[in-house]
């Protein structure tokens, strides 16, 4: 019996062309040394020159019924489900279909094809953005992803569905990670745009704390979940946190806190003029940042992030020489 047969098809990664997905596929392919099948699935086609030896690349939408045929063809033992919507402020219906219906399709395909272990990246946003959130949040705290914030609501709905599947299909093991803000030297998104503006706008009455995790630590935790399965739910966060004022200072930017009501009014006007996709409801995204505990990650899952919050930020800054210009 060869290695692939022994491993019952190896690993299938959804969202494999994304920021974390591509790094994870590269690490799995390197660690597998060509013996374990790695299937990289994404709606985006990977150019031939970017494809890795020993990796099978599949172009498909996780919402498409054809997904079940793909799973049946490769019969992965483990599925790492990363495909999701990252940016906020898009098409709410499309985002919900990708996050919630897409995850349901992945679970159904996994069940029908005999997958043994599903690893899912959720988000700390599933806890919701609320003034009365515990600090820090532990894995057994309630999920209250805000109804008026589609990103947080979708993450909550996905986890509610995962909990139902866990009860109905206990033989399909689940590992669920709830990452905080992920930063790396090449990260470029709405969060880093907030950090890098000439004037970093914060809110009065809140320090706006950021829990941070390095992209390399996220990949390392996912690899460990594949290689040494310990099903469960784990916050994925480094030690410590940084306030938005501290972040502005580290980036040599002016920090300007303004009243929440003023920012809500400004976003309402800008959205009315179609100058931004963000509305007044997104103010809570800054006002009530969830701070994640990582005790369970370290003691039960057995993973300690390599970088603390300050080191995560310094590593991100190392990829932004223009910030010191």
C-alpha positions as CSV (number, residue, x, y, z in Angstrom):
1,X,0.0,0.0,0.0
2,X,1.5,3.4,-1.0
3,X,1.6,6.5,1.1
4,X,-1.3,8.2,-0.5
5,X,-3.5,5.1,0.0
6,X,-2.4,4.9,3.6
7,X,-3.3,8.5,4.2
8,X,-6.7,8.0,2.5
9,X,-6.4,10.8,0.0
10,X,-4.5,13.3,2.0
11,X,-5.6,16.9,2.5
12,X,-7.9,19.2,0.5
13,X,-7.7,23.0,1.1
14,X,-10.5,25.3,0.1
15,X,-9.6,29.0,-0.4
16,X,-6.2,27.6,-1.4
17,X,-5.2,30.6,-3.6
18,X,-5.7,33.1,-0.8
19,X,-3.3,34.8,1.6
20,X,-3.3,32.0,4.2
21,X,-4.3,29.3,1.8
22,X,-1.4,29.6,-0.6
23,X,1.1,29.6,2.3
24,X,-0.6,26.6,3.9
25,X,-0.5,24.6,0.7
26,X,3.2,25.3,0.3
27,X,3.9,24.2,3.8
28,X,1.8,21.0,3.5
29,X,3.5,20.2,0.2
30,X,6.9,20.8,1.7
31,X,6.3,18.8,4.8
32,X,4.6,16.0,2.9
33,X,7.7,15.6,0.7
34,X,5.6,14.5,-2.2
35,X,4.1,11.5,-0.4
36,X,0.8,13.0,0.8
37,X,-1.7,14.3,-1.8
38,X,-2.5,17.9,-1.4
39,X,-5.5,19.2,-3.3
40,X,-5.7,23.0,-3.6
41,X,-9.2,24.2,-4.4
42,X,-10.1,27.8,-5.1
43,X,-12.6,29.8,-7.3
44,X,-9.5,31.6,-8.7
45,X,-7.4,29.7,-11.2
46,X,-3.7,29.4,-10.2
47,X,-1.3,30.3,-13.1
48,X,0.9,27.4,-14.2
49,X,4.1,29.2,-13.2
50,X,2.7,29.5,-9.6
51,X,1.8,25.9,-9.2
52,X,3.8,23.7,-6.9
53,X,5.0,20.2,-7.7
54,X,3.0,17.5,-6.0
55,X,-0.1,19.7,-5.6
56,X,-3.3,19.1,-7.5
57,X,-5.0,22.3,-8.3
58,X,-8.8,22.5,-8.8
59,X,-10.8,25.5,-9.8
60,X,-14.3,25.5,-8.3
61,X,-16.7,27.6,-6.3
62,X,-17.6,26.1,-2.9
63,X,-21.2,27.0,-3.6
64,X,-21.3,24.8,-6.7
65,X,-23.0,21.3,-6.4
66,X,-20.0,20.0,-8.4
67,X,-18.0,20.2,-5.2
68,X,-19.4,16.8,-4.1
69,X,-18.0,15.2,-7.2
70,X,-14.6,16.8,-6.6
71,X,-14.6,15.4,-3.0
72,X,-15.7,12.0,-4.2
73,X,-12.9,12.0,-6.8
74,X,-10.1,12.8,-4.4
75,X,-11.5,11.4,-1.2
76,X,-9.5,13.6,1.2
77,X,-9.0,12.4,4.7
78,X,-8.7,16.0,6.0
79,X,-10.4,19.2,4.7
80,X,-9.0,22.6,5.7
81,X,-11.9,25.0,4.9
82,X,-10.5,28.5,4.5
83,X,-12.7,29.8,1.7
84,X,-14.7,32.8,3.0
85,X,-15.3,36.5,2.5
86,X,-12.7,38.6,4.2
87,X,-13.5,42.2,3.3
88,X,-16.5,43.9,4.8
89,X,-19.0,46.1,3.0
90,X,-19.6,44.0,-0.1
91,X,-22.8,42.4,-1.4
92,X,-24.4,41.0,1.8
93,X,-26.4,38.3,0.0
94,X,-23.4,37.0,-2.0
95,X,-21.2,37.1,1.2
96,X,-23.8,35.1,3.1
97,X,-24.0,32.5,0.3
98,X,-20.2,32.1,0.2
99,X,-19.7,31.9,4.0
100,X,-22.8,30.0,5.1
101,X,-24.1,28.1,2.1
102,X,-20.6,27.4,0.9
103,X,-19.6,26.0,4.3
104,X,-22.8,23.8,4.3
105,X,-21.8,22.5,0.9
106,X,-18.3,21.7,2.1
107,X,-19.7,19.8,5.1
108,X,-22.2,17.8,3.0
109,X,-19.4,16.9,0.5
110,X,-17.1,15.9,3.4
111,X,-19.8,13.7,4.9
112,X,-20.6,12.0,1.6
113,X,-17.0,11.3,0.6
114,X,-15.9,9.9,4.0
115,X,-13.8,12.8,5.2
116,X,-12.5,12.2,8.8
117,X,-11.6,15.7,10.0
118,X,-12.7,19.2,9.0
119,X,-10.6,22.2,10.0
120,X,-12.5,25.5,9.7
121,X,-11.3,29.1,10.2
122,X,-14.0,31.1,11.7
123,X,-13.2,34.5,13.3
124,X,-13.1,36.3,16.6
125,X,-15.8,38.4,15.0
126,X,-18.3,35.6,15.7
127,X,-18.3,36.8,19.3
128,X,-19.7,40.1,18.0
129,X,-18.8,43.7,18.7
130,X,-20.5,44.6,22.0
131,X,-19.8,47.0,24.8
132,X,-20.3,44.2,27.4
133,X,-18.0,41.6,25.8
134,X,-15.7,40.0,28.5
135,X,-12.1,41.0,28.3
136,X,-10.6,38.7,27.2
137,X,-13.1,36.4,25.5
138,X,-12.9,32.7,26.1
139,X,-14.1,29.9,23.8
140,X,-17.1,29.2,26.0
141,X,-18.4,32.8,25.9
142,X,-21.5,33.2,23.8
143,X,-21.3,33.9,20.1
144,X,-23.2,37.2,19.4
145,X,-22.1,38.1,15.9
146,X,-24.0,41.4,15.2
147,X,-27.1,41.1,13.0
148,X,-26.4,44.4,11.4
149,X,-22.8,43.5,10.7
150,X,-22.9,40.8,7.9
151,X,-19.3,39.6,8.5
152,X,-19.8,38.9,12.2
153,X,-23.3,37.6,11.6
154,X,-22.1,35.1,9.0
155,X,-19.3,33.8,11.2
156,X,-21.8,33.3,14.0
157,X,-24.2,31.4,11.7
158,X,-21.4,29.2,10.4
159,X,-20.4,28.2,13.9
160,X,-24.0,27.6,14.9
161,X,-24.2,25.2,11.9
162,X,-21.0,23.6,12.8
163,X,-22.3,22.9,16.3
164,X,-25.4,21.3,14.8
165,X,-23.3,19.1,12.6
166,X,-21.1,18.1,15.5
167,X,-24.1,16.8,17.3
168,X,-25.6,15.1,14.3
169,X,-22.4,13.6,12.8
170,X,-19.9,13.2,15.7
171,X,-17.7,10.9,13.6
172,X,-16.8,13.9,11.4
173,X,-14.3,15.5,13.7
174,X,-14.1,19.3,13.8
175,X,-11.3,21.7,14.6
176,X,-12.5,25.3,14.6
177,X,-10.1,28.3,14.9
178,X,-11.2,31.8,15.7
179,X,-8.4,34.0,14.5
180,X,-8.1,37.6,15.6
181,X,-6.5,40.2,13.3
182,X,-3.9,38.5,11.1
183,X,-0.8,40.4,10.1
184,X,2.2,39.6,8.0
185,X,4.8,41.5,6.0
186,X,2.6,41.5,2.9
187,X,-0.8,42.0,4.5
188,X,-2.8,44.6,2.6
189,X,-6.5,45.0,3.6
190,X,-9.0,47.3,5.3
191,X,-7.3,46.9,8.7
192,X,-3.8,47.8,7.4
193,X,-5.3,50.7,5.5
194,X,-6.7,52.0,8.8
195,X,-3.2,51.7,10.4
196,X,-1.4,53.4,7.5
197,X,-3.5,56.5,6.9
198,X,-1.7,59.9,7.5
199,X,-4.1,60.5,10.4
200,X,-5.2,57.4,12.3
201,X,-8.8,58.0,13.4
202,X,-9.9,56.4,16.6
203,X,-12.8,56.9,19.0
204,X,-13.1,58.7,22.2
205,X,-14.0,56.5,25.2
206,X,-12.2,53.4,23.9
207,X,-8.6,52.3,23.4
208,X,-9.6,50.2,20.5
209,X,-7.5,47.2,21.5
210,X,-6.2,44.8,18.7
211,X,-5.5,41.2,19.4
212,X,-3.0,40.2,16.7
213,X,-1.6,36.9,15.2
214,X,1.2,36.5,12.7
215,X,0.2,34.9,9.4
216,X,3.0,32.4,9.9
217,X,1.6,31.4,13.2
218,X,-1.9,30.9,11.6
219,X,-0.3,28.6,9.0
220,X,1.7,26.7,11.7
221,X,-1.4,26.1,13.8
222,X,-3.3,24.8,10.7
223,X,-0.4,22.5,9.9
224,X,-0.4,21.2,13.4
225,X,-4.2,20.6,13.3
226,X,-3.6,18.5,10.1
227,X,-0.6,16.5,11.5
228,X,-1.7,16.2,15.1
229,X,-5.5,16.4,15.2
230,X,-7.0,17.7,18.5
231,X,-10.6,18.5,17.6
232,X,-12.1,21.4,19.4
233,X,-12.7,25.2,19.3
234,X,-9.7,27.5,19.8
235,X,-9.1,31.2,19.7
236,X,-6.1,32.0,17.6
237,X,-4.3,34.9,19.1
238,X,-0.8,35.9,20.3
239,X,0.0,37.1,23.8
240,X,-0.8,40.7,24.5
241,X,-2.5,43.4,22.5
242,X,-1.9,46.9,21.1
243,X,-4.3,49.9,21.2
244,X,-5.0,51.9,18.1
245,X,-3.1,54.8,19.7
246,X,0.0,52.6,20.2
247,X,-0.3,51.3,16.6
248,X,-0.5,54.9,15.3
249,X,2.7,55.7,17.3
250,X,4.6,52.7,16.0
251,X,3.7,53.7,12.5
252,X,4.7,57.4,13.2
253,X,1.2,58.6,12.4
254,X,-0.9,61.2,14.1
255,X,-3.7,59.7,16.2
256,X,-7.0,61.6,16.3
257,X,-9.8,60.2,18.5
258,X,-13.3,61.6,17.6
259,X,-16.7,61.0,19.2
260,X,-18.5,57.9,18.0
261,X,-21.6,59.9,17.0
262,X,-19.5,62.1,14.7
263,X,-18.0,59.2,12.9
264,X,-21.4,57.6,12.4
265,X,-22.7,60.8,10.9
266,X,-19.6,61.0,8.6
267,X,-20.0,57.4,7.4
268,X,-23.7,58.0,6.8
269,X,-22.9,61.0,4.6
270,X,-20.1,59.3,2.7
271,X,-22.1,56.2,2.1
272,X,-25.1,58.3,0.9
273,X,-22.7,59.9,-1.6
274,X,-21.4,56.4,-2.6
275,X,-17.9,57.3,-1.5
276,X,-17.6,54.3,0.9
277,X,-19.3,51.0,1.3
278,X,-19.1,51.3,5.1
279,X,-22.1,52.7,7.0
280,X,-22.7,53.9,10.6
281,X,-23.1,50.3,11.8
282,X,-19.5,49.7,11.1
283,X,-18.4,52.1,13.9
284,X,-18.8,49.2,16.4
285,X,-16.0,47.5,14.5
286,X,-13.6,50.1,15.9
287,X,-15.5,50.8,19.1
288,X,-15.8,47.3,20.6
289,X,-12.9,45.2,19.4
290,X,-13.0,41.6,20.7
291,X,-9.9,40.7,22.8
292,X,-9.2,37.0,22.5
293,X,-7.7,34.7,25.2
294,X,-5.3,32.1,24.0
295,X,-5.0,29.9,27.1
296,X,-6.9,27.0,25.6
297,X,-4.9,27.2,22.4
298,X,-1.7,26.8,24.4
299,X,-2.8,24.3,27.0
300,X,-5.3,22.0,25.2
301,X,-4.3,22.3,21.6
302,X,-0.7,22.5,22.5
303,X,0.3,25.5,20.3
304,X,2.1,28.6,21.4
305,X,2.4,31.4,18.8
306,X,6.0,32.3,18.0
307,X,5.3,36.1,18.1
308,X,3.6,38.3,20.7
309,X,1.4,41.2,19.7
310,X,4.2,43.7,19.5
311,X,6.4,41.3,17.6
312,X,3.6,40.6,15.2
313,X,3.3,44.3,14.5
314,X,7.0,44.8,14.1
315,X,7.2,41.9,11.7
316,X,4.3,43.5,9.6
317,X,6.2,46.9,9.7
318,X,9.3,45.2,8.4
319,X,7.4,44.7,5.1
320,X,6.5,48.4,5.0
321,X,9.7,50.4,4.7
322,X,7.7,53.4,3.5
323,X,6.3,53.8,7.0
324,X,9.7,55.0,8.2
325,X,10.1,57.3,5.3
